[in-house]
Amino acid sequence: MLGGNEKEKARALAKVRRFLKARLLRDYTTLHGYKEERSNVRQLLQRTAEMGESNSLLLIGPRGAGKTTLINAVLTDLVDNRSFVENTLIVHLDGNLHTDDRVALKSITLQMRLENAADGKVFGSFAENLAFLLQCLKAGGRQSKSVVFILEEFDLFCAHHNQTLLYNLFDVSQSAQAPICVLGVTCRLDVIELLEKRVKSRFSHRQVFLFPSSGRLEDYLARVEELLSLPENKSLEAASDRLRRLSRIQSEALSLGRNHFDPADGEEIDPPFRKNWNTQLHKMLATQHAQRSLQMLYDFDISEAFLRNFLFRLVAQLRPETPHITADQLRTMANQYECDDKIELLCGLSVLELCLIIAIKHHSEINDRDPFNFEIIFARLSKFAKVSSTMQGMERSIVLKAFEHLRIGELIMPVSVSSSSSGKVQKEFEKHKLALTYGQIQQAVQRYQALPTEVAQWAQSSLI
């Protein structure tokens, strides 16, 4: 049974764990870096809202680079801009959900709150329907309410029939109709090539590329400490106020404020516990063991999405018995990303199969990675078996079966040959190449449990 003091510590730790996990997973508006890109997108949206300009832009970058977070951060920046909040409507579409233009149009109608404005009208085409929706936004003649279309998974919209939705959106953004801004988000670098010629001609060809910035290791370490530390109440109150202001954004589908983590949860943490937590964290991150582990993570993947997932797993391990993150926990978890699947696969092979790999390695070293067939490798293995007490009495059929198992496991790969001649080659004479590095084989030999000494020695030298 836990004493009263232990129970209080366990409750405080549970609050810390809940707060950190929520912030790592559901902080949709905090963006680090990308100052120039953020400024470009913000100015684009401001011009649409304040000057009635129509624009289109594509945000391109790998998954986890922060494309959606950048848009969320820009919208959060513009919450205090009165003209933007009052004159702009946000329409959010996702290529995974809106799989054709009919579904997308229905969602646009709902998000613009125009489902009653049509009053039972039947439109002849998609273009007429979209034109009616935009016409409904006219606010008296001179001024029009601007609409910002955010298209997640933009490349999937390119697969829609005739790309009608994209054509009409880009067409309106080029004409003098209601001011709209089309923001496409995609991870495909060749997305422009997916557009039809008529659509491409109406696109502004304004593109913003987001790639995880390497920066410096010191900045990476500071980011880790920032994500794991517990902020003071003053910072939490400012973050809570910022979150409340997100409700001003006029959008039915944009859920960045709805499911966002609540910074107010951090105010429940006792100040002494918070101070102790931050002190222990700072000491741990200053150790060489911790910095070496974080250096390895930095070399492995520099994206913040990967870092947040890694730290989430670390925070989830907190228990009353281990109330603080230790350098050993950090190193143990970081080592999981260093392991090589091919080495694990080699360590699971039989001794005979590993001997075949060693024979292939020696052949590749001597012949400068020339292709090989079963007969070549079997001759080399037989030479070793004659002087080995472990491998004597090998049957050819068993060795051939082991060779085929290596091929199935894709540790060796067949060399492509023309279809006309492939049917005539017996499997013993089919050419293969090694799909491993010499370093991987060496590490597997060192880690292989109960490997005969003479096999380990043979792996070091081809001389028998």
C-alpha positions in Angstrom: 0.0 0.0 0.0 1.2 3.5 -0.8 1.5 6.1 2.0 -0.2 9.5 1.8 3.0 11.2 0.5 3.5 8.5 -2.1 -0.1 8.8 -3.3 0.3 12.6 -3.7 3.4 12.1 -5.7 1.7 9.4 -7.9 -1.2 11.8 -8.5 1.2 14.6 -9.4 3.1 12.3 -11.8 -0.1 11.2 -13.4 -1.0 14.9 -14.1 2.5 15.5 -15.6 2.2 12.5 -17.8 -1.3 13.4 -19.0 -0.3 17.0 -19.7 2.9 16.1 -21.6 1.3 13.4 -23.7 -1.6 15.8 -24.6 0.9 18.5 -25.6 3.0 16.2 -27.7 0.0 14.7 -29.5 -2.5 17.5 -29.8 -0.7 20.8 -30.1 -1.7 21.7 -33.6 -0.8 25.4 -33.7 2.8 25.6 -32.4 5.3 25.7 -35.2 9.1 25.9 -34.9 11.2 27.4 -37.7 9.9 28.2 -41.2 9.7 31.9 -40.5 10.0 33.0 -44.2 7.4 30.4 -45.4 5.0 31.3 -42.5 5.3 35.0 -43.4 4.6 34.3 -47.1 1.4 32.3 -46.4 0.2 34.9 -43.8 0.7 37.8 -46.3 -1.2 35.8 -48.9 -4.2 35.3 -46.6 -4.1 38.9 -45.4 -4.2 40.3 -49.0 -7.2 38.0 -49.8 -9.1 39.3 -46.7 -8.1 43.0 -46.8 -7.6 43.8 -50.5 -9.9 41.2 -52.1 -7.1 39.6 -54.0 -7.6 36.0 -55.3 -4.6 33.7 -55.0 -3.6 30.1 -55.2 -0.6 28.4 -53.5 0.8 24.8 -53.0 2.5 23.7 -49.8 4.8 20.8 -50.7 6.9 18.7 -48.4 7.4 15.2 -46.9 4.9 13.8 -44.4 5.6 15.2 -40.9 7.4 18.3 -42.2 4.7 20.6 -40.6 2.6 21.7 -43.7 -0.8 21.5 -41.9 0.7 22.9 -38.7 2.1 25.9 -40.6 -1.4 26.7 -41.9 -2.9 26.3 -38.4 -0.2 28.6 -37.0 -0.9 31.2 -39.6 -4.6 31.1 -38.9 -3.8 31.5 -35.2 -1.6 34.5 -36.0 -4.5 36.1 -37.9 -7.1 35.6 -35.2 -6.4 39.1 -33.8 -6.8 40.6 -37.3 -10.4 41.9 -37.2 -10.8 42.3 -41.0 -9.6 38.7 -41.5 -11.9 37.2 -38.9 -15.0 39.2 -40.1 -14.5 39.0 -43.8 -13.1 35.4 -44.3 -14.7 32.0 -44.3 -12.5 28.9 -44.1 -13.5 25.8 -46.1 -11.5 22.7 -45.3 -11.5 19.7 -47.7 -9.5 16.5 -47.5 -8.7 14.2 -50.5 -9.1 11.1 -48.4 -12.7 12.1 -47.4 -14.0 14.0 -50.4 -13.4 11.3 -53.0 -15.3 13.0 -55.8 -16.5 16.5 -56.8 -20.1 15.8 -55.8 -19.1 15.0 -52.2 -16.7 17.9 -52.1 -19.4 20.3 -53.4 -21.8 19.1 -50.7 -19.2 19.8 -48.0 -18.5 23.2 -49.4 -22.2 24.1 -49.3 -22.5 22.9 -45.7 -19.3 24.7 -44.6 -20.5 28.0 -46.3 -23.9 27.5 -44.5 -25.6 27.8 -47.9 -27.7 24.6 -47.9 -30.9 26.6 -47.5 -29.9 29.4 -50.0 -30.3 27.2 -53.0 -34.1 26.8 -52.2 -34.6 23.7 -54.2 -32.8 25.0 -57.4 -31.5 22.4 -59.8 -28.2 23.3 -61.5 -27.2 22.0 -64.9 -23.5 21.6 -64.1 -21.0 21.6 -61.3 -19.6 25.0 -62.5 -23.0 26.6 -62.3 -23.5 25.3 -58.8 -20.1 26.5 -57.6 -20.7 29.9 -59.3 -24.0 30.2 -57.4 -22.3 29.4 -54.1 -19.7 32.1 -54.7 -22.4 34.5 -55.7 -24.2 33.9 -52.4 -21.2 35.4 -50.6 -21.8 38.9 -52.2 -22.2 41.3 -49.4 -23.8 44.3 -51.1 -22.1 44.8 -54.4 -18.7 46.3 -53.9 -17.4 44.0 -51.2 -17.4 40.2 -51.2 -16.7 37.9 -48.3 -13.4 36.1 -49.1 -13.2 32.3 -48.9 -10.0 30.4 -48.1 -10.1 26.8 -49.5 -7.7 24.5 -47.7 -7.2 21.2 -49.8 -5.4 18.5 -47.8 -4.0 15.7 -49.9 -4.2 17.9 -52.9 -2.8 15.2 -55.2 -5.9 13.1 -54.6 -8.1 15.9 -56.0 -6.1 15.6 -59.2 -7.5 12.1 -59.7 -11.1 13.4 -59.8 -13.0 13.2 -63.1 -11.8 16.0 -65.4 -10.4 17.8 -62.4 -13.6 19.9 -62.4 -13.3 21.2 -58.9 -9.7 22.3 -59.3 -10.5 23.9 -62.7 -13.3 26.0 -61.3 -11.5 27.0 -58.1 -8.4 28.2 -60.0 -10.6 29.8 -62.7 -12.4 31.9 -60.0 -9.1 32.8 -58.4 -7.9 34.3 -61.7 -11.1 36.2 -62.5 -12.7 39.2 -60.9 -15.3 37.3 -59.0 -15.6 36.7 -55.3 -12.1 36.8 -53.8 -10.9 33.3 -52.9 -7.5 31.8 -51.9 -6.8 28.1 -52.7 -4.2 26.5 -50.4 -3.2 23.0 -51.5 -1.2 20.7 -49.2 0.6 17.7 -50.6 3.7 15.5 -50.1 4.2 14.8 -53.9 6.9 16.8 -55.5 5.6 16.1 -59.0 2.1 17.4 -58.2 2.2 20.1 -60.9 2.6 17.3 -63.5 -0.7 15.7 -62.3 -2.7 18.8 -63.3 -4.4 18.9 -66.7 -3.2 21.5 -69.1 -6.3 23.7 -68.7 -6.0 23.5 -64.9 -2.3 24.2 -64.9 -2.8 27.3 -67.0 -5.1 28.8 -64.4 -2.8 27.9 -61.4 -0.6 30.8 -60.2 2.4 28.4 -59.9 3.1 29.8 -56.5 4.8 27.0 -54.5 6.2 26.8 -51.0 8.5 23.9 -50.2 8.8 22.7 -46.6 11.7 20.4 -45.7 12.8 19.6 -42.2 15.7 22.0 -41.5 18.8 20.4 -40.1 19.8 23.5 -38.1 22.2 22.9 -35.3 22.4 20.1 -32.7 22.1 22.7 -29.9 18.8 23.9 -31.3 17.6 20.3 -31.4 18.6 19.7 -27.8 16.8 22.9 -26.8 13.7 21.7 -28.6 13.7 18.5 -26.6 14.0 20.4 -23.3 11.2 22.7 -24.4 8.8 19.8 -25.3 9.5 17.9 -22.0 9.6 20.8 -19.6 6.6 22.1 -17.6 5.9 25.8 -18.3 5.1 28.4 -15.6 1.5 29.4 -15.0 2.0 32.7 -16.8 2.9 30.9 -20.0 0.0 28.5 -19.6 -2.5 31.4 -19.2 -1.2 33.1 -22.3 -1.5 29.8 -24.2 -5.1 29.2 -22.9 -6.1 32.7 -24.0 -4.6 32.1 -27.5 -6.6 28.8 -27.7 -9.9 30.5 -26.7 -9.4 33.1 -29.5 -9.4 30.2 -32.1 -13.1 30.0 -31.8 -13.4 33.3 -33.7 -12.3 31.5 -37.0 -15.4 30.9 -39.1 -15.1 27.3 -40.1 -17.4 24.3 -39.7 -14.8 21.6 -40.6 -11.5 23.0 -39.2 -11.0 21.2 -35.9 -7.7 22.7 -34.7 -9.4 24.4 -31.8 -11.9 21.7 -31.1 -9.5 18.9 -30.3 -6.5 21.0 -29.3 -4.9 20.2 -26.0 -5.9 22.5 -23.1 -2.9 24.3 -21.6 -5.0 25.0 -18.5 -4.4 21.4 -17.4 -0.8 22.3 -16.6 -2.0 24.8 -13.9 -3.1 21.9 -11.8 0.5 20.7 -11.3 2.1 21.7 -8.0 4.8 24.4 -8.4 7.3 22.5 -6.2 6.9 19.3 -8.3 7.1 21.4 -11.5 10.3 23.0 -10.4 11.9 19.7 -9.4 10.8 18.1 -12.7 12.4 20.9 -14.8 15.6 20.8 -12.7 16.0 17.0 -13.0 15.2 17.2 -16.8 17.9 19.9 -17.3 20.5 17.8 -15.4 19.7 14.6 -17.4 19.9 16.4 -20.8 23.3 17.9 -19.9 24.8 14.4 -19.4 27.0 13.0 -22.2 24.9 9.7 -22.4 21.7 11.7 -23.1 23.4 14.0 -25.6 25.0 11.0 -27.4 21.5 9.4 -27.7 19.9 12.6 -29.0 22.8 13.0 -31.5 21.9 9.6 -32.9 18.2 10.5 -33.2 19.2 13.8 -34.8 21.2 11.9 -37.4 18.4 9.4 -37.9 15.5 11.8 -38.5 15.4 15.6 -37.9 11.6 16.1 -38.3 9.7 17.4 -35.3 6.9 14.8 -35.9 9.4 12.0 -35.4 10.8 13.7 -32.2 7.3 14.2 -30.7 6.4 10.5 -31.3 9.7 9.4 -29.7 9.2 11.7 -26.6 5.6 10.5 -26.3 6.9 6.9 -25.9 9.4 8.1 -23.4 6.8 9.9 -21.3 4.5 6.9 -21.4 7.1 4.9 -19.5 6.9 7.2 -16.4 5.8 5.3 -13.3 5.8 6.1 -9.5 8.9 3.9 -9.2 10.7 5.9 -12.0 9.1 9.4 -11.7 11.8 11.1 -13.9 13.1 10.4 -17.4 16.6 8.9 -17.2 19.5 8.9 -19.6 19.4 5.1 -19.6 15.7 5.1 -20.7 16.6 7.6 -23.4 19.5 5.4 -24.6 17.5 2.2 -24.5 14.7 3.6 -26.7 17.1 5.4 -29.0 18.9 2.1 -29.6 15.7 0.6 -31.1 16.0 3.0 -34.0 19.6 2.0 -34.6 19.0 -1.7 -35.0 19.1 -3.1 -38.5 16.3 -5.4 -39.6 18.7 -7.3 -42.0 21.1 -8.1 -39.1 18.1 -9.4 -37.0 17.2 -11.6 -40.0 20.7 -12.9 -40.3 20.8 -13.8 -36.6 17.7 -15.9 -37.1 19.3 -18.0 -39.9 20.6 -21.6 -39.4 24.3 -22.1 -39.2 24.3 -23.7 -42.7 22.5 -20.6 -44.1 24.9 -18.2 -42.4 27.8 -20.3 -43.8 26.3 -19.8 -47.3 26.2 -16.0 -46.6 29.9 -16.1 -45.5 30.8 -18.0 -48.7 28.9 -15.4 -50.8 30.7 -12.6 -49.0 34.2 -14.1 -49.7 33.2 -14.6 -53.4 32.0 -11.0 -53.6 35.2 -9.6 -52.0 37.5 -11.6 -54.3 35.5 -10.9 -57.5 34.5 -7.3 -56.8 30.8 -8.2 -56.2 30.4 -10.1 -59.5 27.1 -12.1 -59.8 27.3 -15.8 -58.6 25.2 -18.9 -58.9 24.6 -21.9 -56.5 27.4 -24.0 -58.0 30.1 -21.4 -57.4 29.0 -20.9 -53.8 28.5 -24.7 -53.1 32.1 -25.3 -54.4 33.5 -22.7 -51.9 31.4 -24.1 -49.1 32.5 -27.6 -49.8 36.1 -26.5 -49.6 35.5 -25.1 -46.1 33.5 -28.3 -45.1 36.4 -30.5 -45.9 38.5 -28.9 -43.1 35.6 -28.2 -40.8 34.4 -30.6 -38.1 31.1 -28.8 -37.9 30.0 -28.8 -41.6 30.9 -32.4 -42.7 28.4 -34.6 -44.3 26.4 -31.9 -46.0 23.9 -33.1 -48.6 23.7 -31.1 -51.8 19.9 -31.0 -51.8 19.8 -29.6 -48.3 22.3 -26.8 -49.2 20.3 -26.0 -52.3 17.2 -25.7 -50.1 19.1 -23.3 -47.8 20.2 -21.3 -50.8 16.6 -20.9 -52.0 15.6 -19.8 -48.5 18.1 -17.0 -48.7 16.5 -15.9 -52.0 13.0 -16.0 -50.5 14.3 -13.8 -47.6 15.7 -11.4 -50.2 19.2 -11.6 -48.7 20.3 -12.5 -52.2 18.6 -11.2 -55.3 18.3 -12.8 -58.8 20.0 -10.8 -61.6 17.4 -9.8 -64.2 17.8 -11.7 -67.5 15.8 -11.6 -70.7 12.5 -13.5 -70.6 13.5 -15.6 -73.7 16.5 -17.1 -71.9 15.3 -17.3 -68.3 13.3 -20.4 -68.9 16.3 -22.4 -70.1 18.5 -21.7 -67.1 18.5 -24.3 -64.3 18.1 -22.9 -60.8 21.6 -24.1 -59.8 23.1 -21.9 -62.5 20.8 -18.8 -62.1 22.8 -15.7 -61.4 22.3 -13.8 -58.1 23.8 -10.8 -56.3 24.3 -10.1 -52.6 21.7 -7.8 -51.1 23.7 -7.1 -47.9 26.7 -5.0 -46.9 29.9 -6.6 -45.5 29.4 -4.7 -42.3 25.9 -6.2 -41.8 27.3 -9.7 -42.2 30.2 -8.9 -39.8 27.8 -7.6 -37.1 25.5 -10.6 -37.5 28.5 -13.0 -37.1 29.5 -11.2 -33.9 26.0 -11.2 -32.4 25.0 -14.8 -33.5 24.6 -16.9 -30.4 26.4 -20.3 -30.1 28.1 -19.9 -33.5 30.9 -22.5 -33.9 34.4 -20.9 -33.5 35.7 -22.1 -36.8 32.8 -20.5 -38.7 33.4 -17.2 -36.9 37.1 -17.5 -37.9 36.2 -18.3 -41.5 34.1 -15.2 -41.6 37.2 -13.1 -40.8 39.3 -14.6 -43.6 38.7 -16.4 -46.8 41.9 -18.4 -46.4 41.2 -22.1 -45.4 
